[in-house]
Amino acid sequence: QVRLVESGGGLVQAGESLRLSCAASGIGFSNLDMAWYRQAPGKPRELIADISREGRSDYEHFAKGRFTISSDDDKNTVYLRINSLKPEDTAVYYCYTYLPADLKAFWGQGTQVTVSS
């Protein structure tokens, strides 16, 4: 069973940076494509970025420039760095992976990011 645990969220001021972490267990991390999503209050969950098992990353348009996704296979961890945080970045940030062989999707519990102006 794949387990994803996010950390690194918190209350920050606009303009600051954060690095979120997502630790994966239960499967060989190097076999996983990973993604970060977020969900702001009253809004649907949205994709931010994903990174393939080969290390190729893709970003949604709004995330290009301030968001960076990366992974560390040795630590079984995927990261999301957010620079120049804005109040509109306030959301719960979720880690996600999908196992096509099992037709199963896995989400972490989320980590809250709150940006004050």
PyMOL commands that set and color helices and strands:
alter all, ss='L'
color gray80, all
select helices_A, chain A and resi 29-31+61-63+73-75+87-89
alter helices_A, ss='H'
color red, helices_A
select strands_A, chain A and resi 3-7+10-13+18-25+34-39+46-51+57-59+67-72+77-82+91-99+104-107+111-116
alter strands_A, ss='S'
color yellow, strands_A
deselect
rebuild
show_as cartoon
